[in-house]
Structures are given as structure tokens and as C-alpha cells.
């Protein structure tokens, strides 16, 4: 089937074009997770410099993400998405090109790695900002649009690193970086050429000062009880998730299952479960209450993590991780839906960027605290403590009056 270039047809196809663009760029970015550290090790021979560059990219992404929100609102979702993907692609392409020209020293490499990652949060805010209009044009429930977007990311995270490792072995790391660059530039071209949604609104009055716009977004987040509750609980979940995935599962696989292959199986089981859960939510999510899904998912995750404290055999552990992934999958789309429906459109970029930055900061903090906890009390008590942490967050959400209004955000 060929696409009809008429405007009406283009608008109905818009959500699928966006999903395709995100899929292409996400796979390229997931491959780059393997390629960049390998390239740095290959060219510098220094593990320390590799760690510095990876950390620098994450810190820069968080810092720029927080302050970029007002710019997302000024430029519009479409322009921000195009710019973010284009800058990331150009940054990735310049690394092997400058290396081939013998112009790549460590400070230049650091700057290019930062450029390749620095607009990740604005890109995420812009893409989720596009979904409501595109889903409405396609006659699609918003829950389904958000679930499909989440599923695209999950499949990319599941497939991208193995593809990146295989491509590095077959083609070389420089070619993998160029593949990522082409993927990001292709995503930018798709959005620029096919989407008409998400343009900046015509200027009716002079824009407020930048700092005033930034403060207004933080004020909206602070004063809106539902947004504040969802942001706080989502940040807590992110911290707990990082402790589980980055510390507990690694220790469990190393100390009790005895191989790195076991860790790969556990993570793959989780990823497949997450994809299945996302597909299920895409099918029926619009018929379920957002509060029921949010609390039910959190409760199920807490119980499944608690079951891991038994340190089961690999088949049982993989089954638990698959179920955990399936039950955890709807949490992200539900949170995104709350933001899309509750945040004023003219403030969506700044509020969403602040929420995403808080969630990003929670990742290293959660992992660090879990490392300390495992060292102090042992793996089994640490898993029980993580499960109790999930239960505490769920209980706080259940008791929060603001969350009882989540059902009002659902379409019938």
C-alpha cells in the first residue's frame, strides 16, 4: 500500500510515521550504547576515560533536559523533535569522521558524545507531546498511542544492544556509529517531511522571559496535586527499578546462578514480558481505569520482587522476571497520559522535561543506595527491602486523594 500524499491521509498516517521514526532512531541509539564505550576503549585504551565519557553524557542530558523545557514549548513539538534527532545524528557521525581525519582528541570526543545525547529529554518531551493530536487524527485511543510508543522503545532496547554487538563484530565500531547517525537523521527527515502536527503556535503576544517560563512550569508541577503525586511516585519507581536491574539482578546472576548468560536470560525474559504487557495495554488500556492500572501494576511488581528473595532457579527466576516486566509495562504509558491530559499544552515541554529529569537523577541514586544495602545486609534482605519500598510507594499513592481523580482523565 502506498501513502496518499493528500493532507487528510497524511494526518491519519501521522501516528504511524511518528512510531516508525522513533523505532528507527531508538534502534540506532540502542546500538550506540554498545558502540560508544567500545570505540572509546579501542581508541584510548582507558577504562577510566570510558567511564568519564558515559557519565558525562548522562549528566549533560539531565542538565540540558531540565533547562530546555521552555524552548520545547516555544519551538513546538515537531521542530524540537527534528532538531533533537538531527543534532544527535550529526554528533554520532562526526565521531568516526573526525577519527578518520586524525582530528579526534579526548576533549573533542567528549564534546561529540555529549552532542549525541544532550537532547534526549527534549526529544522525549516533544514526541510524547505529539501523540495526543496524532492519535486523535487517527481515531486511536490515547492509551493505545502511548502504549505503542512505549512498546517501540522496549523492542529497541531489547534488540538494539545485541544488534550493536553483532554489527561491531561484523562491520567495525565506526560503521555502527554511522548507522546510528543515519537512523537519527532518517527519523528527523520523516518527522519533518510527513508530520503537520505539533507546530509552534503563531505568536500572539511576546514570549515571557525564559526564567519566568521555567519557573511557571515548576510552579504548575508543584501546585497541581495529581501531577505532583505522579511525578514523585514515578521518580521513586525509577530509583527502585535501577536498584533492581543494575544491582540486584547482577548480584543474583553472579552469586547464585553462576554465569553472565543467566543475567542475559533474566533481562531478556523481562524485556519480552514488558513487550507483551505493553501490547496487552495497547489493546484494552483505554477500557481500564488509570488509577486501577497504576496501583495494580505497582502492587504486582512489589509481590513479584518479593518472590525473587527466595533466589529461585534460573527457569523460575526468568518466569518471575517475565511476569514482572508484563505488569510493570503499563506504568509508563499511564504516567504519560496523565501528563498529556493534565498539563496545559503551552507548558507541556517544561513540565515534562522537569519530570523526566527527576526520574533520570533517581537512577544513579537508586543504584548507589542498593549497592550499599546489598553490601551491608546481604542480597536476600536487600530484595525484601526493595519489595517493601515498592509497597510503600503504592500505599502512598493509594492514600493520596489526588490519585483518586486519575479516572477523570480517562476517556470512556
C-alpha positions in Angstrom: 0.0 0.0 0.0 1.3 3.4 -0.9 0.7 6.5 1.2 -1.7 9.0 -0.3 0.0 12.4 -0.1 -3.2 14.3 0.4 -3.3 16.2 3.8 -6.1 14.2 5.3 -4.4 10.9 4.5 -1.1 12.3 5.9 -2.8 13.2 9.1 -4.4 9.8 9.6 -1.0 8.2 8.9 0.8 10.6 11.3 0.9 8.4 14.4 2.4 5.5 12.4 5.0 7.8 10.8 6.0 9.0 14.3 6.2 5.5 15.6 8.3 4.5 12.6 10.7 7.4 13.2 11.0 6.6 16.9 11.6 2.9 16.1 14.4 3.7 13.6 16.1 6.2 15.9 15.7 4.1 19.1 17.3 1.0 17.5 20.2 3.2 16.3 20.6 4.7 19.8 20.4 1.3 21.5 23.2 0.1 19.2 25.2 3.2 20.1 25.1 2.1 23.8 27.4 -0.7 22.8 29.4 1.2 20.2 30.4 4.3 22.1 32.1 2.6 25.1 33.8 0.1 22.7 35.0 3.0 20.5 36.5 4.9 23.4 38.2 1.8 24.8 39.5 1.0 21.3 40.9 4.5 20.7 42.1 5.5 24.2 42.7 2.1 25.9 41.5 3.7 29.1 38.6 2.3 31.2 38.6 5.5 33.3 38.1 7.7 30.2 35.4 5.4 29.0 33.5 5.8 32.3 34.0 9.5 32.3 32.5 9.9 28.8 29.5 7.7 29.6 28.9 9.6 32.9 29.4 12.9 31.1 26.8 12.1 28.5 24.2 11.2 31.2 24.9 14.3 33.3 24.7 16.6 30.3 21.5 15.0 29.1 19.9 15.6 32.5 21.2 19.2 32.9 20.1 20.3 29.4 16.9 18.4 29.7 15.8 20.3 32.8 16.5 23.8 31.4 15.3 23.0 27.8 11.6 22.7 28.7 10.6 26.3 27.9 12.4 26.0 24.5 10.3 22.9 23.6 7.2 25.0 24.3 8.5 28.0 22.2 9.7 26.0 19.2 6.8 23.4 19.1 7.0 19.7 19.4 7.6 19.0 15.7 10.6 21.4 15.4 12.1 20.2 18.7 11.9 16.5 17.7 13.5 17.2 14.3 16.3 19.3 15.9 16.9 16.7 18.6 17.3 13.8 16.2 19.3 15.9 13.8 21.8 17.0 16.4 22.1 13.5 17.8 22.8 12.1 14.3 25.3 14.7 13.4 27.1 14.2 16.7 27.3 10.5 16.2 28.5 10.9 12.6 31.3 13.3 13.5 33.0 10.8 15.8 34.2 8.3 13.2 34.7 11.0 10.6 37.0 13.1 12.8 38.8 10.0 13.9 39.5 9.1 10.3 40.8 12.6 9.7 43.0 12.2 12.8 41.3 15.2 14.4 39.8 13.5 17.4 41.4 14.2 20.7 39.7 13.4 24.1 38.1 16.8 24.7 36.6 16.7 21.1 35.4 13.2 21.6 33.8 14.2 24.9 32.0 17.1 23.2 30.7 14.9 20.4 29.4 12.2 22.8 27.6 15.0 24.7 26.2 16.3 21.5 24.9 12.9 20.6 23.0 12.5 23.9 22.3 16.0 25.1 18.8 16.5 23.6 17.4 13.1 24.6 15.0 14.6 27.2 13.7 17.4 24.9 13.2 14.7 22.2 11.2 12.6 24.6 9.0 15.5 25.7 8.4 16.5 22.0 7.5 13.0 20.9 5.0 12.4 23.7 3.6 15.9 23.1 2.9 14.9 19.5 1.0 11.7 20.4 -2.4 13.2 21.6 -3.0 15.2 18.4 -1.8 12.4 16.1 -3.8 9.7 18.0 -6.9 11.8 17.7 -6.3 12.3 13.9 -6.0 8.5 13.6 -9.1 7.8 15.6 -6.9 5.9 18.1 -7.4 6.0 22.0 -4.6 8.0 23.6 -3.8 5.0 25.8 -3.1 2.9 22.7 -0.9 5.6 21.2 1.2 5.9 24.4 1.4 2.1 24.7 2.6 1.7 21.1 5.2 4.4 21.7 6.4 2.6 24.9 6.5 -0.7 23.0 8.7 0.7 20.3 11.2 1.8 22.9 11.1 -1.6 24.6 11.6 -3.5 21.5 14.6 -1.2 20.6 16.1 -1.7 24.0 15.6 -5.5 23.7 17.1 -5.8 20.1 19.4 -2.9 19.8 22.3 -3.9 22.1 22.6 -7.4 20.6 22.4 -5.9 17.1 25.0 -3.4 18.1 27.4 -6.0 19.4 27.0 -8.1 16.2 27.4 -5.1 14.0 30.6 -4.1 15.8 32.0 -7.6 15.3 31.0 -7.7 11.6 31.4 -4.1 10.4 33.5 -2.3 12.9 32.6 0.3 15.5 32.9 3.2 13.1 30.3 1.8 10.8 27.9 1.3 13.8 28.3 4.9 14.7 27.5 5.9 11.2 24.4 3.6 11.2 23.2 5.4 14.3 23.7 8.7 12.6 21.8 7.7 9.6 19.0 6.3 11.8 18.7 9.6 13.7 18.8 11.7 10.6 16.2 9.5 8.9 13.9 10.0 11.9 14.3 13.7 11.7 13.5 13.6 7.9 10.4 11.5 8.5 9.0 13.9 11.1 9.9 17.0 9.1 8.5 15.6 5.8 5.4 13.9 7.0 4.0 15.4 10.1 2.0 18.6 10.3 1.0 18.3 13.9 3.0 19.9 16.8 4.0 23.1 15.1 4.7 26.1 17.3 1.6 28.3 17.7 1.6 31.7 16.0 3.0 34.4 18.3 0.0 36.4 19.6 1.9 38.1 22.3 5.6 38.5 23.2 7.0 35.4 24.9 7.6 35.7 28.6 11.3 35.8 29.8 12.9 32.4 29.8 13.4 32.1 33.5 9.8 33.1 34.1 8.6 30.3 31.8 10.9 27.8 33.6 9.5 28.9 37.0 5.9 28.7 35.7 6.4 25.1 34.7 7.9 24.2 38.1 5.0 26.1 39.8 2.4 24.1 37.8 4.1 20.9 38.8 4.3 21.9 42.5 0.7 23.2 42.7 -1.1 20.5 40.7 -1.7 17.7 43.2 -2.1 14.9 40.6 0.9 15.9 38.6 3.0 16.2 41.8 1.9 12.8 43.0 2.5 11.0 39.7 5.9 12.7 39.3 7.0 11.8 42.9 5.9 8.2 42.6 7.4 7.8 39.1 10.7 9.1 40.4 10.6 6.7 43.3 9.8 3.8 41.0 12.7 4.8 38.7 15.1 4.7 41.7 13.8 1.3 42.8 13.9 -0.1 39.3 17.6 1.0 38.9 18.5 -0.8 42.1 16.7 -4.0 40.9 18.1 -4.1 37.3 21.5 -2.6 37.9 22.5 -4.3 41.2 20.1 -7.0 42.4 19.8 -9.0 39.2 23.5 -8.7 38.5 24.4 -10.0 42.0 21.7 -12.7 41.8 23.1 -14.0 38.5 26.7 -13.8 39.6 26.4 -15.2 43.1 23.6 -17.7 42.8 23.2 -18.6 39.1 26.9 -18.5 38.3 27.1 -17.0 34.8 26.7 -13.9 32.7 24.5 -15.9 30.4 22.0 -16.2 33.3 21.8 -12.5 33.6 21.2 -12.2 29.8 18.3 -14.7 30.1 16.8 -12.8 33.0 17.0 -9.4 31.3 15.6 -10.9 28.0 12.7 -12.5 29.9 11.9 -9.2 31.5 12.1 -7.4 28.1 9.8 -10.0 26.4 7.4 -9.7 29.3 7.4 -5.9 29.0 6.6 -6.1 25.3 3.7 -8.5 26.0 2.4 -6.3 28.8 2.6 -3.2 26.6 0.7 -5.0 23.7 -2.0 -6.0 26.2 -2.3 -2.5 27.5 -2.5 -1.1 23.9 -5.4 -3.4 23.3 -7.5 -2.9 26.4 -5.9 0.0 28.3 -8.5 2.6 27.2 -11.2 0.5 28.9 -9.4 0.3 32.2 -9.2 2.9 34.9 -5.8 4.7 35.1 -5.7 4.5 38.9 -6.6 0.8 38.9 -3.8 0.1 36.4 -1.2 2.3 38.2 -1.8 0.8 41.6 -2.4 -2.7 40.4 0.8 -2.7 38.4 2.8 -1.4 41.4 1.4 -4.0 43.8 2.1 -6.9 41.4 5.6 -5.7 40.8 6.2 -5.5 44.6 4.9 -9.0 45.1 7.0 -10.5 42.3 10.2 -8.8 43.6 9.4 -10.2 47.0 9.2 -13.7 45.4 12.7 -13.2 44.0 14.0 -13.1 47.6 13.7 -16.9 47.5 16.6 -16.8 45.0 15.0 -19.4 42.7 16.5 -21.4 40.0 17.0 -19.9 36.6 13.8 -21.1 34.9 11.7 -19.9 37.9 13.6 -16.6 38.1 13.1 -16.0 34.3 9.4 -16.7 34.7 9.2 -14.2 37.6 11.0 -11.6 35.5 8.8 -12.1 32.5 5.7 -11.5 34.7 7.3 -8.6 36.4 8.0 -7.0 33.0 4.4 -7.6 31.9 2.9 -6.0 35.0 5.3 -3.1 35.1 4.8 -2.2 31.4 1.6 -0.1 31.7 3.1 2.3 34.4 4.9 4.5 31.9 2.0 4.9 29.4 -0.3 5.7 32.3 2.0 8.4 33.7 2.5 9.9 30.2 -1.3 10.0 29.7 -1.7 11.9 33.0 0.9 14.5 31.9 -0.7 14.8 28.4 -4.2 15.4 29.8 -3.3 17.5 32.9 -0.5 19.8 31.8 -1.6 22.9 29.8 -0.3 22.5 26.2 1.7 25.7 26.3 3.6 24.3 29.4 3.9 20.7 28.4 7.6 20.8 27.4 8.8 22.5 30.6 6.7 20.3 32.9 7.5 17.0 31.2 11.2 17.9 31.0 11.3 18.6 34.7 9.6 15.2 35.5 11.9 13.3 33.1 15.0 14.9 34.6 13.9 14.0 38.2 13.4 10.4 37.0 16.8 10.4 35.4 18.5 11.7 38.6 16.9 8.9 40.6 18.6 6.2 38.6 22.2 6.6 39.9 20.9 7.4 43.4 18.8 4.2 43.5 21.6 2.1 42.2 24.1 3.5 44.6 21.9 3.0 47.6 21.2 -0.6 46.6 24.9 -1.3 46.3 25.4 -0.1 49.8 22.4 -2.0 51.0 23.5 -5.3 49.4 26.9 -4.9 50.9 25.6 -4.1 54.4 22.7 -6.6 54.8 23.1 -9.1 52.0 21.2 -9.9 48.8 18.1 -11.6 50.2 17.3 -8.8 52.8 18.0 -6.2 50.2 15.5 -7.7 47.8 12.9 -7.8 50.5 13.7 -4.1 51.3 13.2 -3.2 47.6 9.8 -5.0 47.6 8.8 -3.1 50.7 9.9 0.1 49.1 7.5 -0.6 46.1 4.7 -1.4 48.6 5.3 1.8 50.4 5.1 3.9 47.2 1.9 2.0 46.2 0.4 2.6 49.6 1.2 6.3 49.5 -0.4 6.5 46.0 -3.5 4.6 47.2 -3.9 7.0 50.1 -3.2 10.2 48.1 -6.5 11.9 47.4 -5.1 13.4 44.1 -4.7 10.0 42.6 -8.4 9.2 43.0 -9.0 11.7 40.3 -7.0 9.8 37.7 -10.1 8.1 36.4 -11.5 11.5 35.4 -8.7 11.7 32.9 -9.7 8.5 31.2 -11.9 8.5 28.1 -15.0 6.4 28.4 
